Amino acid sequence: MPDQHGAWAMIVLPVGAGIALAGPAWVHLPLVATWWTGYLAFYATGLWLRSRRRPRYLPPVRVYGTATAALGLALLVLAPHLAWWALPFAPLVAVTLWSSAHRRDRSLLNGAVTVLAAGLTAAVAYDAGTSGHGGLWSTGWLAAGATTALPGASPDGSLTGWAWAWLVTALLTAYFLGTILYVKTNIRERGNRAYLLASVGFHLLGAAGTAALAAAGTLTAAHAGVWVALAARTVAVPVLAARRGRPVRPMALGLGEVVLSVLVTLTLLLG
């Protein structure tokens, strides 16, 4: 089982946001089950590859892998158009398995592709819940041919349907990408000035971008405010840790990010 608190928020909130945007549907049950068991299969496979394929790490790979295959097959029977999502997911899975095999699972590249895959589940869940609109060609990344208004809209109504779903997906993904930089500046890259500047710069861009969208009415002021808080913590936490002479505990970092990730999601969905 994953031992990182932030990982649980990452595998729950994006897919949950997609379900909330589309409206709950029965197809979301096998979708969530497939995604969660698939993530566990990915995590177990990563451990097995990093161990140089030691036999004792293989049983969970078999169990989670078999469960994922069975659930995935059931999902495709119910919603065959979701098979198109294998195209953007395949290279992401390939990169992260390669990283594990070469013991680079802690690299920035591996973290980024994992976050991109998790973030995309928001769009997949939205596609699953709106599959009755426009048939096959209304799938999320093709997004053409829909003849019925799709659910979901920005606070000012300027973005609706897939346009709003993609913005929500992008902002959630951006948050989790920023978390990679922030956590690294406080643990593995503590004291690395380049990582700190990258983390601060990334979050300042996020704060500025969301503030501009909030001023235009596309996002709520509350969501922009959360990004301001995110930017502030990228500076405050490393500075305070340096003054105390000891790093922030990983559990404290993880629990803090769980709270912030919930705030990011709620201020997007409840605008």
Salt bridges, closest charged atoms under 4 A:
ASP105 OD2 - ARG50 NE 3.44
ASP105 OD2 - ARG106 NE 3.88
ASP127 OD1 - HIS81 NE2 3.58
GLU257 OE1 - ARG233 NH2 2.79
